[in-house]
Amino acid sequence: MSKKLIGNRIYKEICKVGYTGSITTLYRFINFHKENVEAFKTTVRFETNPGEQAQFDWSPYSVVIAGEIVQVYCFLTILSYSRKKQIVFSKTQRIEAVLDALESGIRGFNGVPKQVVIDNAKQLVLSHPRDDQAVYHPKFLELARTYRFSPYACQTYWPRTKGKVERPFYYIEQHFIKGNEFNSFEELQNRAEEFIHEWELEPNKTTLVPPAILYNEEQPVLMELPISRYSHHLKETRKVSWDCLVSYRGVKYSVPNQYAGKSIWLNEKQGHLLQILNESGMIVCEHILSTQKGATVINEVHYEGVKGSTPKSLPKVREKFIDTFSVGKEYTDLLKTDVKANYTHRYRNILELLNHYEVYQVEEVLKQAILYKRTEYNFLVNLLKNIARKKTIVPQASRIPDVQTKTRSLDYYSGLLH
């Protein structure tokens, strides 16, 4: 029976080894054992108390955003008692995005359940031998300690232990994803939240009560939220270049000019948004993540108010460049030999160095660039950093007083000792 053979096949096989009974008797035996197996598989549904448990899971979808098919991941956090839901979409399922989605879900409840039930996803569970304890990812355990909930991974090969969720992803796919298109990722998230809100006004098929009503009963018994978010600890630090750019995953993003040369924090959200924060943790700007390696994402507002506004068109910025530097014309001729250079950006970047250096300092490095035929922008910046360092001033020989000296024999000094 474990091989799932049909009854007639089983009858023929056991007759070969000496079975003498009827096929009817065999079928009665098979049906009896099938009932026992199904009874063993049956899971008794149990209801948890308010505030006891939440379940967390996610599913991939292909959605149309701005006319293009985009792979996204739908994260759901569901309170087991009330069936209250929090939904978060992401363009990635890296562990940072997974933890951020779970944290956003918990904070959306304005309280913490005592236990969070998960599947054995590799992002959260490193290993889970059958009939043994799960080994969780250290970052997941850090999140659990921050919010003081107990993680619980379903038994391996036994998904029924996570049975409070009544096929929500199928419902979301049929009633929200299919047939819908979205102008932006933000619209997808906003409309998803509206969809969940309307869904929770309907009676749940199991509790027969709308989740929105039961949540009012459950929320007061949830544990208190920590003051700060755990995901803030996942930020990466960078130093902003003097041309107000910061690099992240092979792409450069502009930063407000007052942060040039300073350290900042980077925080990726849902694989879609890059938040740039100052050292105090305040968001100073945001960029939509670019998928084009080597690209430079510029927000012109970040360069407003700097000394001597820089023209944006190539003819105007070239004219100002030549007027500003005595060797400007020579450098523009040199730059023409670099066919890969973005002339407009190069002239603008060099002119904007005047916000941090004097004209004579920039001119000095331009002369070096012309001398050695170096067109790279970083060559100029590195030279400027060296020039900006304080130099030890050594007196010139001409300034040393002309003092007359007299040479004496050693006998003279010997006599002084006696």
C-alpha positions in Angstrom: 0.0 0.0 0.0 2.9 2.4 0.6 3.7 2.1 -3.1 0.2 3.3 -4.0 -0.6 0.2 -6.1 -4.2 -0.3 -7.2 -6.2 -3.2 -5.6 -6.2 -5.4 -8.6 -2.4 -5.2 -8.9 -2.0 -6.0 -5.2 -4.3 -9.0 -5.6 -2.2 -10.4 -8.5 1.1 -9.8 -6.6 0.0 -11.5 -3.4 -1.5 -14.5 -5.2 2.0 -15.2 -6.6 3.3 -15.6 -3.0 0.4 -17.9 -1.8 -2.7 -15.7 -1.0 -5.8 -17.9 -1.3 -8.5 -15.4 -0.2 -11.0 -13.5 -2.3 -10.4 -10.1 -3.9 -13.4 -8.8 -1.9 -11.7 -9.6 1.4 -8.6 -7.8 0.1 -10.5 -4.7 -0.7 -12.1 -4.6 2.8 -8.6 -4.8 4.2 -7.4 -2.0 2.0 -10.3 0.3 2.8 -9.9 -0.3 6.5 -6.2 0.8 6.4 -7.0 3.8 4.2 -9.4 5.1 6.8 -6.8 4.8 9.5 -4.2 6.6 7.4 -6.6 9.5 6.7 -7.5 9.7 10.4 -3.8 9.9 11.2 -3.3 12.7 8.7 -6.2 14.7 10.0 -5.1 17.7 12.0 -7.4 19.0 14.8 -7.9 22.7 14.4 -7.1 24.6 17.5 -7.8 28.2 18.3 -5.2 30.3 20.1 -5.9 33.0 22.7 -5.7 36.7 21.8 -2.1 37.9 21.5 -0.6 34.4 21.6 0.5 33.9 18.1 1.1 35.3 14.6 2.0 33.5 11.4 4.4 34.8 8.8 4.8 33.7 5.2 5.3 35.0 1.7 4.6 34.1 -2.0 6.0 35.2 -5.3 3.8 36.9 -8.0 4.3 38.3 -11.4 2.5 41.7 -11.6 2.4 44.4 -14.3 4.0 47.7 -13.1 4.3 50.6 -15.5 3.6 48.3 -18.4 6.3 45.8 -17.5 6.0 42.3 -15.9 7.8 42.5 -12.6 8.6 39.7 -10.1 7.5 40.7 -6.6 7.1 38.9 -3.3 4.0 39.3 -1.1 4.7 39.0 2.6 1.8 38.4 5.0 1.8 38.6 8.8 -1.4 37.3 10.3 -2.6 37.3 13.9 -3.9 33.8 14.6 -6.8 34.8 16.9 -8.3 37.7 15.0 -6.9 36.9 11.5 -5.8 40.6 11.3 -3.4 40.9 8.4 -0.4 43.1 7.4 0.8 43.0 3.8 4.1 44.1 2.4 5.4 43.8 -1.1 9.1 43.5 -2.0 11.2 43.1 -5.1 13.6 40.8 -3.3 13.5 38.0 -0.8 16.9 38.5 0.7 17.0 38.1 4.5 17.1 41.9 5.0 13.9 42.3 3.1 12.3 39.3 4.8 13.1 40.7 8.3 12.0 44.2 7.4 8.6 42.8 6.1 8.1 40.8 9.3 9.0 43.8 11.4 6.7 46.1 9.5 3.9 43.6 10.0 4.4 43.4 13.7 4.6 47.2 14.0 1.5 47.5 11.9 -0.4 45.6 14.7 0.9 48.2 17.2 1.9 45.3 19.4 3.9 42.0 19.5 2.4 38.5 19.7 4.2 36.0 22.0 5.0 33.6 19.2 5.7 33.9 15.5 5.1 30.7 13.4 7.1 30.4 10.1 7.8 27.8 7.5 11.3 26.4 7.0 12.4 29.1 4.6 16.2 29.1 4.1 16.3 32.9 4.8 15.1 32.2 8.4 15.9 28.6 9.2 19.5 27.3 8.6 18.5 23.6 9.3 15.6 21.7 10.8 16.2 17.9 11.1 13.0 15.9 11.2 11.7 15.5 14.8 14.4 17.9 16.0 14.8 21.5 16.9 15.2 24.1 14.2 18.4 26.1 13.9 17.5 29.7 13.1 19.4 32.4 11.3 21.3 34.7 13.8 19.7 37.8 12.4 16.2 36.3 12.8 17.0 35.5 16.4 18.2 39.1 16.9 14.9 40.3 15.6 13.0 37.9 17.9 15.1 39.1 20.9 14.4 42.7 20.0 10.6 42.2 20.0 10.6 39.4 22.7 8.7 36.9 20.7 9.4 33.1 20.4 10.1 31.8 16.9 8.5 28.5 15.9 9.3 26.7 12.6 6.7 24.2 11.4 7.7 20.5 11.7 9.5 19.5 8.5 7.3 17.8 6.0 4.2 18.6 8.1 2.8 21.9 7.0 -0.5 21.3 8.7 1.1 22.6 11.9 0.8 26.1 10.3 -2.9 25.8 9.5 -4.4 29.0 10.8 -4.1 30.7 7.4 -7.0 29.9 5.2 -5.3 30.0 1.8 -4.8 33.8 1.8 -2.3 33.8 -1.0 -4.7 32.1 -3.3 -7.4 34.6 -2.4 -5.0 37.5 -3.0 -4.0 36.1 -6.4 -7.6 35.6 -7.5 -9.1 38.8 -6.1 -6.3 41.3 -6.3 -3.4 40.3 -8.5 -5.2 38.9 -11.5 -6.4 41.5 -14.0 -4.8 44.4 -12.2 -2.1 46.7 -13.4 -0.2 49.3 -11.4 1.5 52.5 -12.4 4.2 52.2 -9.8 5.5 50.0 -7.0 4.1 52.5 -4.5 0.6 52.1 -6.0 0.9 48.3 -5.7 1.6 48.6 -2.0 -1.1 51.2 -1.4 -3.8 49.4 -3.2 -2.8 46.1 -1.5 -3.3 47.7 1.9 -6.7 49.0 0.8 -7.6 45.5 -0.4 -6.7 43.9 2.9 -8.7 46.6 4.8 -11.8 45.8 2.8 -11.3 42.1 3.1 -11.1 42.3 6.9 -14.5 43.8 7.0 -16.0 40.5 5.8 -16.7 37.6 8.2 -13.9 35.1 8.4 -14.9 31.6 7.2 -13.7 29.9 10.4 -14.4 32.4 13.1 -17.5 33.8 11.3 -16.5 37.3 12.7 -14.7 40.0 10.7 -11.0 40.2 11.6 -11.4 44.0 12.0 -13.8 43.4 14.9 -11.8 40.6 16.6 -8.6 42.7 16.3 -10.1 45.3 18.6 -10.3 42.5 21.2 -6.8 41.2 20.5 -4.7 44.4 20.2 -4.8 45.4 23.9 -3.2 42.1 25.0 -0.3 42.3 22.5 3.1 43.0 24.0 4.5 46.5 23.8 6.6 47.5 20.8 10.3 48.4 21.3 11.0 52.1 20.7 13.5 51.7 17.8 13.3 49.4 14.8 15.6 46.4 14.4 16.0 46.9 10.7 17.9 50.2 11.4 20.8 47.9 12.6 21.0 46.5 9.1 22.1 49.8 7.6 25.4 50.1 5.7 27.7 53.1 6.2 29.3 55.1 3.3 31.3 58.3 2.9 29.9 60.8 0.5 32.3 61.9 -2.3 33.1 65.6 -2.8 30.9 65.6 -5.8 27.9 64.6 -3.6 27.6 61.0 -4.7 27.5 57.7 -2.9 27.9 54.2 -4.3 25.5 51.3 -3.6 25.5 48.0 -5.5 27.4 49.3 -8.5 25.3 52.5 -8.9 26.0 56.1 -7.7 23.3 58.2 -6.1 23.3 61.9 -5.3 23.2 63.2 -1.8 22.3 66.8 -0.6 25.5 68.9 -1.0 25.8 69.7 2.7 26.8 66.0 3.3 29.7 66.0 0.9 32.7 64.4 2.5 30.6 63.2 5.5 29.6 59.7 6.6 26.0 58.6 6.0 23.9 55.4 6.4 22.2 53.5 3.6 19.0 51.5 4.1 17.4 49.5 1.4 13.6 49.1 1.5 11.7 46.2 -0.2 14.4 46.0 -2.9 12.9 49.1 -4.4 13.9 52.2 -2.4 17.3 53.4 -1.1 17.0 55.6 2.0 20.0 57.8 2.8 20.2 58.8 6.5 22.5 61.2 8.4 24.6 60.1 11.4 21.6 60.9 13.7 19.4 58.4 11.8 17.2 61.0 10.0 16.3 60.3 6.4 17.9 63.1 4.2 16.8 61.7 0.8 15.5 58.7 -1.0 16.1 57.2 -4.5 14.3 54.4 -6.4 16.9 51.7 -6.8 18.4 51.5 -10.3 18.9 48.1 -12.0 21.5 49.5 -14.4 25.0 48.8 -13.2 27.4 51.7 -13.5 24.5 54.2 -13.7 24.5 57.6 -11.9 21.2 58.7 -10.4 21.1 62.5 -9.9 18.6 64.6 -8.1 19.4 68.2 -9.3 17.9 69.6 -6.0 20.8 68.1 -4.2 23.1 70.6 -5.9 21.0 73.7 -5.4 22.4 76.5 -3.3 26.1 75.6 -3.9 28.6 78.4 -4.5 28.2 79.6 -8.1 25.3 77.7 -9.7 26.6 75.4 -12.4 24.9 75.5 -15.8 23.2 72.3 -17.0 23.7 72.5 -20.8 27.0 71.4 -22.3 27.8 74.7 -24.2 27.1 76.8 -21.1 29.0 74.6 -18.7 32.0 74.4 -21.1 32.0 78.2 -21.5 32.0 78.7 -17.7 34.7 76.1 -17.3 37.0 77.9 -19.7 36.2 81.3 -18.1 36.9 79.9 -14.6 40.3 78.3 -15.1 43.3 79.7 -17.0 44.0 76.2 -18.3 40.3 75.5 -19.0 40.7 75.5 -22.8 43.7 73.1 -22.6 41.8 70.7 -20.4 38.7 70.7 -22.7 41.0 69.8 -25.6 42.4 66.9 -23.5 39.0 65.7 -22.5 37.9 65.4 -26.2 40.4 62.5 -26.4 38.3 60.5 -23.9 35.4 59.3 -26.0 33.7 57.6 -23.0 33.6 60.7 -20.9 30.3 62.5 -20.1 31.5 66.0 -20.8 28.6 67.8 -19.2 28.9 65.9 -15.9 32.7 66.1 -16.0 32.7 69.9 -16.3 30.0 70.3 -13.7 31.8 68.0 -11.2 35.0 69.9 -11.5 33.3 73.2 -11.2 31.5 72.0 -8.1 34.8 71.1 -6.5 35.1 74.9 -5.9 32.6 74.4 -3.1 35.3 72.7 -1.2 38.6 73.9 -2.7 40.1 77.2 -3.9 40.4 78.0 -7.6 44.2 77.9 -7.5 44.1 74.4 -6.0 41.8 73.1 -8.7 43.9 74.8 -11.4 47.0 73.2 -10.0 45.6 69.7 -10.4 44.2 70.5 -13.8 47.8 71.4 -14.9 49.0 68.0 -13.6 46.2 66.3 -15.5 47.2 68.1 -18.7 50.9 67.3 -18.1 50.3 63.6 -17.6 47.3 63.4 -20.0 45.0 62.0 -17.3 41.3 62.6 -17.9 39.9 60.6 -15.0 37.9 62.6 -12.4 39.3 60.6 -9.5 42.8 61.6 -10.5 41.9 65.2 -9.8 40.1 64.4 -6.6 43.0 62.4 -5.2 45.5 65.2 -6.0 43.3 67.7 -4.3 43.2 65.6 -1.2 47.0 65.6 -1.1 47.2 69.4 -1.7 44.6 70.1 1.0 46.8 68.5 3.7 48.9 70.8 5.7 52.5 71.0 4.6 55.5 71.6 6.8 57.0 75.0 6.0 60.8 74.9 5.8 62.6 78.3 5.9 64.3 79.3 2.7 68.1 79.5 2.8 68.0 83.2 1.8 66.1 84.0 5.0 68.8 82.4 7.3 70.9 85.2 9.0 74.5 85.5 7.6 76.5 84.9 10.8 80.3 85.1 10.9 81.9 82.1 12.6 85.4 81.5 13.9 87.1 78.1 13.7 89.2 77.1 16.8 91.6 74.3 17.3 90.7 71.5 19.7 93.5 72.6 22.1 91.5 75.7 22.9 88.6 73.6 24.2 90.9 71.2 26.0 92.3 74.1 28.0 88.9 75.1 29.2 88.4 71.8 30.9 91.4 72.2 33.2 
